[in-house]
Amino acid sequence: MKPKLYITRELFDDIVAKLSEYYEVEVWDKYHHPPHDVLLSKAREADALVTLLTDRVDCNLLQNSPKLRIVAQYAVGFDNVDIECATRLGIYVTNTPDVISDTVAELTWALILAVTKRILESDAFVRRGEWRGTGTPWHPKMMLGAELKGKVLGIIGLGRIGTRVAKIGVLGFGMKVVYYDIVRYKEKEGILGVEYRSSLEDLLREADIVSLHVPLTPQTKHMINENTLRLMKKTAILVNTARGAVVDTNALVKALREGWIAGAGIDVFEGEPIPADHPLTQFKNVVLAPHVGSATFEGRYRMAQVVLENLVAFYEGRRPPTLVNEDVLKVRPPGFK
């Protein structure tokens, strides 16, 4: 009998077909994520789960899923999963790193350009007839934005995505790039031509654009808050394609309302989806995206392929390629036997 696999969202048909060679697969086929009580019920009977960031895989769920052996996360982040509890119970957790670095970096730059070049404001200016209403095709002070060449790009978190964003900043736009991380990457500094800043505060004071690329941890939650936002230049912009809770939303709204910073590009939020009347939607100098950092066909398909590789490896008794909780290997060997 095949082990039971429950997938909490529709994936690509060929990936599901391949998984069906190894597992008895059930897929939640609605657009929204399964309610938590449904997930609890399905997990109790499952040997394996494929989950998203919207699925709360807490210790209660894990403890009440006696057959569960692996949670394959369809995401880079995994803060929705209780890793410590999973490890203690011998449940493997995997994620999908590496495969969307370029995709998220491209979205980061789309937000940077949209804010600094006032793309959305300009589009609305044309569509609403305001440009026509001025009676002139061109004016020296119309829709002035910011030039990127020579500006300082501050990268917070020089991992895979942060590195790609930094490289584009240096080579593509001729920017000075500085970074802050809990680890110093001296080799990358030489290769990329970036400079290390030993404190977050120093980076925030210096940067014209601040781009966030850190995981959500107790240490990074609300890393950007009222105190740190006040350190930024009034001409600076903040871009977040990392995790929503890295930024204190209330503090960001206050900073934008009172003019502490010049604008923001946001793809991730503390509570998703945000309502249409959310305070952030009221600012012309803010560009908002609905958590689409990995939303390319290529990126999402590669993520599904990694999920497949992890689940097949585990089924065959091999260590999953992108295992998150290495210590689980000491608790239980991979596989269903």
Contacts in CASP RR format, 6 or more apart in sequence:
PFRMAT RR
TARGET T0000
AUTHOR 0000-0000-0000
METHOD contacts of the structure
MODEL  1
MKPKLYITRELFDDIVAKLSEYYEVEVWDKYHHPPHDVLLSKAREADALV
TLLTDRVDCNLLQNSPKLRIVAQYAVGFDNVDIECATRLGIYVTNTPDVI
SDTVAELTWALILAVTKRILESDAFVRRGEWRGTGTPWHPKMMLGAELKG
KVLGIIGLGRIGTRVAKIGVLGFGMKVVYYDIVRYKEKEGILGVEYRSSL
EDLLREADIVSLHVPLTPQTKHMINENTLRLMKKTAILVNTARGAVVDTN
ALVKALREGWIAGAGIDVFEGEPIPADHPLTQFKNVVLAPHVGSATFEGR
YRMAQVVLENLVAFYEGRRPPTLVNEDVLKVRPPGFK
1 24 0 8 1.000
2 22 0 8 1.000
2 23 0 8 1.000
2 24 0 8 1.000
3 22 0 8 1.000
3 23 0 8 1.000
3 24 0 8 1.000
3 47 0 8 1.000
3 48 0 8 1.000
3 67 0 8 1.000
3 69 0 8 1.000
3 315 0 8 1.000
3 336 0 8 1.000
4 23 0 8 1.000
4 24 0 8 1.000
4 26 0 8 1.000
4 45 0 8 1.000
4 46 0 8 1.000
4 47 0 8 1.000
4 48 0 8 1.000
4 67 0 8 1.000
5 19 0 8 1.000
5 23 0 8 1.000
5 24 0 8 1.000
5 25 0 8 1.000
5 26 0 8 1.000
5 46 0 8 1.000
5 47 0 8 1.000
5 48 0 8 1.000
5 49 0 8 1.000
5 50 0 8 1.000
5 311 0 8 1.000
6 26 0 8 1.000
6 28 0 8 1.000
6 42 0 8 1.000
6 43 0 8 1.000
6 45 0 8 1.000
6 46 0 8 1.000
6 48 0 8 1.000
6 49 0 8 1.000
6 50 0 8 1.000
7 16 0 8 1.000
7 19 0 8 1.000
7 25 0 8 1.000
7 26 0 8 1.000
7 27 0 8 1.000
7 28 0 8 1.000
7 49 0 8 1.000
7 50 0 8 1.000
8 28 0 8 1.000
8 33 0 8 1.000
8 34 0 8 1.000
8 39 0 8 1.000
8 49 0 8 1.000
8 50 0 8 1.000
8 51 0 8 1.000
8 52 0 8 1.000
8 55 0 8 1.000
9 27 0 8 1.000
9 28 0 8 1.000
9 33 0 8 1.000
9 50 0 8 1.000
9 52 0 8 1.000
9 74 0 8 1.000
10 27 0 8 1.000
10 28 0 8 1.000
10 29 0 8 1.000
11 27 0 8 1.000
11 50 0 8 1.000
11 74 0 8 1.000
11 304 0 8 1.000
11 307 0 8 1.000
12 301 0 8 1.000
12 304 0 8 1.000
15 301 0 8 1.000
15 304 0 8 1.000
15 305 0 8 1.000
15 307 0 8 1.000
15 308 0 8 1.000
16 25 0 8 1.000
16 27 0 8 1.000
18 308 0 8 1.000
18 312 0 8 1.000
19 25 0 8 1.000
19 308 0 8 1.000
19 311 0 8 1.000
19 312 0 8 1.000
22 311 0 8 1.000
22 312 0 8 1.000
22 315 0 8 1.000
23 47 0 8 1.000
23 48 0 8 1.000
23 311 0 8 1.000
23 315 0 8 1.000
26 42 0 8 1.000
28 34 0 8 1.000
28 38 0 8 1.000
28 42 0 8 1.000
33 52 0 8 1.000
33 54 0 8 1.000
33 55 0 8 1.000
34 42 0 8 1.000
34 55 0 8 1.000
36 56 0 8 1.000
39 55 0 8 1.000
39 56 0 8 1.000
39 57 0 8 1.000
39 61 0 8 1.000
40 60 0 8 1.000
40 61 0 8 1.000
40 64 0 8 1.000
43 49 0 8 1.000
43 57 0 8 1.000
43 61 0 8 1.000
43 64 0 8 1.000
43 65 0 8 1.000
43 68 0 8 1.000
44 64 0 8 1.000
44 65 0 8 1.000
44 66 0 8 1.000
45 67 0 8 1.000
46 65 0 8 1.000
46 67 0 8 1.000
46 68 0 8 1.000
47 67 0 8 1.000
47 68 0 8 1.000
47 69 0 8 1.000
47 70 0 8 1.000
47 336 0 8 1.000
48 68 0 8 1.000
48 69 0 8 1.000
48 70 0 8 1.000
48 71 0 8 1.000
48 72 0 8 1.000
48 311 0 8 1.000
48 314 0 8 1.000
49 57 0 8 1.000
49 68 0 8 1.000
49 70 0 8 1.000
49 71 0 8 1.000
49 72 0 8 1.000
50 72 0 8 1.000
50 73 0 8 1.000
50 74 0 8 1.000
50 307 0 8 1.000
50 311 0 8 1.000
51 57 0 8 1.000
51 71 0 8 1.000
51 72 0 8 1.000
51 73 0 8 1.000
51 74 0 8 1.000
51 80 0 8 1.000
51 81 0 8 1.000
52 73 0 8 1.000
52 74 0 8 1.000
52 75 0 8 1.000
52 80 0 8 1.000
53 73 0 8 1.000
53 75 0 8 1.000
53 77 0 8 1.000
53 79 0 8 1.000
53 80 0 8 1.000
54 80 0 8 1.000
54 272 0 8 1.000
55 80 0 8 1.000
56 80 0 8 1.000
57 71 0 8 1.000
57 80 0 8 1.000
57 81 0 8 1.000
57 82 0 8 1.000
57 86 0 8 1.000
58 82 0 8 1.000
58 85 0 8 1.000
59 82 0 8 1.000
59 85 0 8 1.000
62 68 0 8 1.000
62 82 0 8 1.000
62 85 0 8 1.000
62 86 0 8 1.000
62 89 0 8 1.000
62 91 0 8 1.000
63 85 0 8 1.000
63 89 0 8 1.000
68 91 0 8 1.000
69 90 0 8 1.000
69 91 0 8 1.000
69 92 0 8 1.000
69 314 0 8 1.000
69 332 0 8 1.000
69 335 0 8 1.000
69 336 0 8 1.000
70 91 0 8 1.000
70 92 0 8 1.000
70 93 0 8 1.000
70 94 0 8 1.000
70 310 0 8 1.000
70 311 0 8 1.000
70 314 0 8 1.000
70 320 0 8 1.000
70 334 0 8 1.000
71 81 0 8 1.000
71 86 0 8 1.000
71 91 0 8 1.000
71 92 0 8 1.000
71 93 0 8 1.000
71 94 0 8 1.000
72 94 0 8 1.000
72 307 0 8 1.000
72 310 0 8 1.000
72 311 0 8 1.000
72 320 0 8 1.000
73 80 0 8 1.000
73 81 0 8 1.000
73 93 0 8 1.000
73 94 0 8 1.000
73 95 0 8 1.000
73 96 0 8 1.000
73 307 0 8 1.000
73 324 0 8 1.000
74 96 0 8 1.000
74 303 0 8 1.000
74 304 0 8 1.000
74 307 0 8 1.000
75 95 0 8 1.000
75 96 0 8 1.000
75 303 0 8 1.000
76 95 0 8 1.000
76 96 0 8 1.000
76 97 0 8 1.000
76 100 0 8 1.000
76 294 0 8 1.000
77 95 0 8 1.000
77 215 0 8 1.000
77 216 0 8 1.000
77 243 0 8 1.000
78 93 0 8 1.000
78 95 0 8 1.000
78 324 0 8 1.000
79 215 0 8 1.000
79 216 0 8 1.000
79 217 0 8 1.000
79 243 0 8 1.000
81 93 0 8 1.000
81 324 0 8 1.000
83 93 0 8 1.000
83 324 0 8 1.000
83 325 0 8 1.000
86 92 0 8 1.000
86 93 0 8 1.000
86 325 0 8 1.000
86 328 0 8 1.000
87 93 0 8 1.000
87 325 0 8 1.000
87 327 0 8 1.000
87 328 0 8 1.000
87 331 0 8 1.000
88 331 0 8 1.000
89 331 0 8 1.000
90 328 0 8 1.000
90 331 0 8 1.000
90 332 0 8 1.000
91 328 0 8 1.000
92 314 0 8 1.000
92 320 0 8 1.000
92 323 0 8 1.000
92 325 0 8 1.000
92 328 0 8 1.000
92 334 0 8 1.000
93 323 0 8 1.000
93 324 0 8 1.000
93 325 0 8 1.000
93 328 0 8 1.000
94 306 0 8 1.000
94 307 0 8 1.000
94 310 0 8 1.000
94 320 0 8 1.000
94 321 0 8 1.000
94 322 0 8 1.000
94 323 0 8 1.000
94 324 0 8 1.000
95 322 0 8 1.000
95 324 0 8 1.000
96 302 0 8 1.000
96 303 0 8 1.000
96 306 0 8 1.000
96 307 0 8 1.000
96 322 0 8 1.000
97 160 0 8 1.000
97 322 0 8 1.000
98 160 0 8 1.000
98 322 0 8 1.000
99 299 0 8 1.000
99 302 0 8 1.000
99 303 0 8 1.000
99 305 0 8 1.000
99 306 0 8 1.000
100 293 0 8 1.000
100 294 0 8 1.000
100 299 0 8 1.000
100 302 0 8 1.000
100 303 0 8 1.000
101 160 0 8 1.000
101 161 0 8 1.000
101 163 0 8 1.000
101 164 0 8 1.000
102 164 0 8 1.000
103 293 0 8 1.000
103 294 0 8 1.000
103 295 0 8 1.000
103 296 0 8 1.000
103 298 0 8 1.000
103 299 0 8 1.000
104 161 0 8 1.000
104 241 0 8 1.000
104 293 0 8 1.000
104 294 0 8 1.000
105 161 0 8 1.000
105 162 0 8 1.000
105 164 0 8 1.000
105 165 0 8 1.000
105 168 0 8 1.000
107 241 0 8 1.000
107 267 0 8 1.000
107 289 0 8 1.000
107 292 0 8 1.000
107 293 0 8 1.000
107 295 0 8 1.000
108 161 0 8 1.000
108 165 0 8 1.000
108 211 0 8 1.000
108 213 0 8 1.000
108 239 0 8 1.000
108 241 0 8 1.000
109 165 0 8 1.000
109 168 0 8 1.000
111 239 0 8 1.000
111 241 0 8 1.000
111 265 0 8 1.000
111 266 0 8 1.000
111 267 0 8 1.000
111 287 0 8 1.000
111 289 0 8 1.000
112 148 0 8 1.000
112 209 0 8 1.000
112 211 0 8 1.000
112 237 0 8 1.000
112 239 0 8 1.000
112 265 0 8 1.000
113 119 0 8 1.000
114 120 0 8 1.000
114 265 0 8 1.000
114 287 0 8 1.000
115 237 0 8 1.000
115 239 0 8 1.000
115 263 0 8 1.000
115 264 0 8 1.000
115 265 0 8 1.000
115 285 0 8 1.000
115 286 0 8 1.000
115 287 0 8 1.000
116 145 0 8 1.000
116 146 0 8 1.000
116 148 0 8 1.000
116 209 0 8 1.000
116 237 0 8 1.000
117 145 0 8 1.000
117 146 0 8 1.000
118 143 0 8 1.000
118 144 0 8 1.000
118 145 0 8 1.000
118 285 0 8 1.000
119 287 0 8 1.000
120 284 0 8 1.000
120 287 0 8 1.000
121 143 0 8 1.000
121 284 0 8 1.000
121 285 0 8 1.000
122 143 0 8 1.000
124 130 0 8 1.000
125 131 0 8 1.000
125 143 0 8 1.000
134 142 0 8 1.000
146 208 0 8 1.000
146 235 0 8 1.000
146 262 0 8 1.000
148 169 0 8 1.000
148 173 0 8 1.000
148 174 0 8 1.000
148 175 0 8 1.000
148 209 0 8 1.000
149 173 0 8 1.000
149 174 0 8 1.000
149 175 0 8 1.000
150 174 0 8 1.000
150 175 0 8 1.000
150 176 0 8 1.000
151 175 0 8 1.000
151 176 0 8 1.000
151 208 0 8 1.000
151 209 0 8 1.000
152 175 0 8 1.000
152 176 0 8 1.000
152 177 0 8 1.000
152 178 0 8 1.000
152 206 0 8 1.000
152 207 0 8 1.000
152 208 0 8 1.000
152 209 0 8 1.000
153 165 0 8 1.000
153 166 0 8 1.000
153 169 0 8 1.000
153 175 0 8 1.000
153 176 0 8 1.000
153 177 0 8 1.000
153 178 0 8 1.000
153 207 0 8 1.000
153 208 0 8 1.000
153 209 0 8 1.000
153 211 0 8 1.000
154 177 0 8 1.000
154 178 0 8 1.000
154 179 0 8 1.000
154 180 0 8 1.000
154 203 0 8 1.000
154 206 0 8 1.000
154 207 0 8 1.000
154 209 0 8 1.000
154 210 0 8 1.000
154 211 0 8 1.000
155 162 0 8 1.000
155 165 0 8 1.000
155 166 0 8 1.000
155 177 0 8 1.000
155 178 0 8 1.000
155 179 0 8 1.000
155 180 0 8 1.000
155 194 0 8 1.000
155 211 0 8 1.000
155 213 0 8 1.000
156 179 0 8 1.000
156 180 0 8 1.000
156 181 0 8 1.000
156 200 0 8 1.000
156 203 0 8 1.000
156 210 0 8 1.000
156 211 0 8 1.000
156 212 0 8 1.000
156 213 0 8 1.000
156 214 0 8 1.000
156 223 0 8 1.000
157 179 0 8 1.000
157 180 0 8 1.000
157 181 0 8 1.000
157 212 0 8 1.000
157 213 0 8 1.000
157 214 0 8 1.000
158 166 0 8 1.000
158 179 0 8 1.000
158 181 0 8 1.000
158 185 0 8 1.000
158 188 0 8 1.000
158 194 0 8 1.000
158 213 0 8 1.000
159 181 0 8 1.000
159 213 0 8 1.000
161 213 0 8 1.000
161 241 0 8 1.000
162 179 0 8 1.000
162 211 0 8 1.000
162 213 0 8 1.000
163 188 0 8 1.000
163 192 0 8 1.000
165 211 0 8 1.000
165 213 0 8 1.000
166 177 0 8 1.000
166 179 0 8 1.000
166 192 0 8 1.000
166 194 0 8 1.000
167 192 0 8 1.000
169 175 0 8 1.000
169 177 0 8 1.000
170 177 0 8 1.000
170 192 0 8 1.000
170 193 0 8 1.000
170 194 0 8 1.000
176 195 0 8 1.000
177 192 0 8 1.000
177 193 0 8 1.000
177 194 0 8 1.000
177 195 0 8 1.000
178 194 0 8 1.000
178 195 0 8 1.000
178 196 0 8 1.000
178 197 0 8 1.000
178 203 0 8 1.000
178 206 0 8 1.000
178 207 0 8 1.000
179 185 0 8 1.000
179 194 0 8 1.000
179 195 0 8 1.000
179 196 0 8 1.000
179 197 0 8 1.000
179 203 0 8 1.000
180 196 0 8 1.000
180 197 0 8 1.000
180 198 0 8 1.000
180 199 0 8 1.000
180 200 0 8 1.000
180 202 0 8 1.000
180 203 0 8 1.000
181 196 0 8 1.000
184 196 0 8 1.000
185 196 0 8 1.000
186 196 0 8 1.000
188 194 0 8 1.000
189 195 0 8 1.000
189 196 0 8 1.000
197 203 0 8 1.000
197 206 0 8 1.000
200 223 0 8 1.000
200 228 0 8 1.000
201 228 0 8 1.000
201 231 0 8 1.000
203 210 0 8 1.000
204 210 0 8 1.000
204 228 0 8 1.000
204 231 0 8 1.000
204 232 0 8 1.000
205 231 0 8 1.000
205 232 0 8 1.000
205 233 0 8 1.000
207 232 0 8 1.000
207 233 0 8 1.000
207 236 0 8 1.000
208 233 0 8 1.000
208 235 0 8 1.000
208 236 0 8 1.000
208 237 0 8 1.000
209 236 0 8 1.000
209 237 0 8 1.000
209 239 0 8 1.000
210 224 0 8 1.000
210 232 0 8 1.000
210 236 0 8 1.000
210 237 0 8 1.000
210 238 0 8 1.000
210 239 0 8 1.000
211 239 0 8 1.000
211 240 0 8 1.000
211 241 0 8 1.000
212 223 0 8 1.000
212 224 0 8 1.000
212 238 0 8 1.000
212 239 0 8 1.000
212 240 0 8 1.000
212 241 0 8 1.000
212 242 0 8 1.000
212 246 0 8 1.000
212 247 0 8 1.000
213 241 0 8 1.000
213 242 0 8 1.000
214 220 0 8 1.000
214 223 0 8 1.000
214 242 0 8 1.000
214 243 0 8 1.000
214 246 0 8 1.000
215 242 0 8 1.000
215 243 0 8 1.000
216 242 0 8 1.000
216 243 0 8 1.000
216 244 0 8 1.000
216 245 0 8 1.000
216 246 0 8 1.000
220 243 0 8 1.000
220 246 0 8 1.000
221 245 0 8 1.000
221 246 0 8 1.000
222 245 0 8 1.000
222 246 0 8 1.000
222 247 0 8 1.000
222 248 0 8 1.000
222 251 0 8 1.000
223 246 0 8 1.000
223 247 0 8 1.000
224 238 0 8 1.000
224 240 0 8 1.000
224 246 0 8 1.000
224 247 0 8 1.000
224 248 0 8 1.000
224 251 0 8 1.000
224 252 0 8 1.000
225 248 0 8 1.000
225 251 0 8 1.000
226 248 0 8 1.000
226 251 0 8 1.000
226 254 0 8 1.000
226 255 0 8 1.000
229 238 0 8 1.000
229 251 0 8 1.000
229 252 0 8 1.000
229 254 0 8 1.000
229 255 0 8 1.000
229 260 0 8 1.000
229 261 0 8 1.000
230 255 0 8 1.000
230 260 0 8 1.000
232 238 0 8 1.000
232 255 0 8 1.000
232 260 0 8 1.000
232 261 0 8 1.000
233 261 0 8 1.000
233 262 0 8 1.000
234 259 0 8 1.000
234 260 0 8 1.000
234 261 0 8 1.000
234 262 0 8 1.000
235 262 0 8 1.000
236 261 0 8 1.000
236 262 0 8 1.000
237 261 0 8 1.000
237 262 0 8 1.000
237 263 0 8 1.000
237 264 0 8 1.000
237 265 0 8 1.000
238 247 0 8 1.000
238 252 0 8 1.000
238 261 0 8 1.000
238 263 0 8 1.000
238 264 0 8 1.000
238 265 0 8 1.000
239 264 0 8 1.000
239 265 0 8 1.000
239 266 0 8 1.000
240 246 0 8 1.000
240 247 0 8 1.000
240 264 0 8 1.000
240 265 0 8 1.000
240 266 0 8 1.000
240 267 0 8 1.000
240 268 0 8 1.000
241 267 0 8 1.000
241 268 0 8 1.000
241 293 0 8 1.000
242 268 0 8 1.000
243 268 0 8 1.000
244 268 0 8 1.000
244 269 0 8 1.000
244 270 0 8 1.000
244 271 0 8 1.000
245 270 0 8 1.000
247 266 0 8 1.000
247 270 0 8 1.000
249 269 0 8 1.000
249 270 0 8 1.000
249 280 0 8 1.000
252 264 0 8 1.000
252 280 0 8 1.000
253 279 0 8 1.000
253 280 0 8 1.000
254 260 0 8 1.000
255 261 0 8 1.000
256 263 0 8 1.000
256 264 0 8 1.000
256 280 0 8 1.000
256 283 0 8 1.000
256 285 0 8 1.000
256 286 0 8 1.000
257 279 0 8 1.000
257 283 0 8 1.000
262 285 0 8 1.000
263 283 0 8 1.000
263 285 0 8 1.000
263 286 0 8 1.000
264 280 0 8 1.000
264 283 0 8 1.000
264 285 0 8 1.000
264 286 0 8 1.000
264 287 0 8 1.000
265 286 0 8 1.000
265 287 0 8 1.000
265 288 0 8 1.000
265 289 0 8 1.000
266 280 0 8 1.000
266 286 0 8 1.000
266 287 0 8 1.000
266 288 0 8 1.000
266 289 0 8 1.000
267 288 0 8 1.000
267 289 0 8 1.000
267 290 0 8 1.000
267 291 0 8 1.000
267 292 0 8 1.000
267 293 0 8 1.000
268 291 0 8 1.000
269 280 0 8 1.000
269 291 0 8 1.000
272 290 0 8 1.000
272 291 0 8 1.000
273 290 0 8 1.000
274 280 0 8 1.000
274 281 0 8 1.000
274 288 0 8 1.000
280 286 0 8 1.000
280 288 0 8 1.000
281 288 0 8 1.000
294 300 0 8 1.000
294 303 0 8 1.000
306 321 0 8 1.000
306 322 0 8 1.000
309 320 0 8 1.000
309 321 0 8 1.000
310 320 0 8 1.000
310 321 0 8 1.000
310 322 0 8 1.000
310 323 0 8 1.000
311 320 0 8 1.000
313 319 0 8 1.000
313 320 0 8 1.000
313 321 0 8 1.000
313 334 0 8 1.000
314 320 0 8 1.000
314 334 0 8 1.000
314 335 0 8 1.000
315 335 0 8 1.000
315 336 0 8 1.000
316 335 0 8 1.000
317 333 0 8 1.000
317 334 0 8 1.000
317 335 0 8 1.000
317 337 0 8 1.000
318 334 0 8 1.000
319 329 0 8 1.000
319 334 0 8 1.000
320 334 0 8 1.000
323 329 0 8 1.000
END
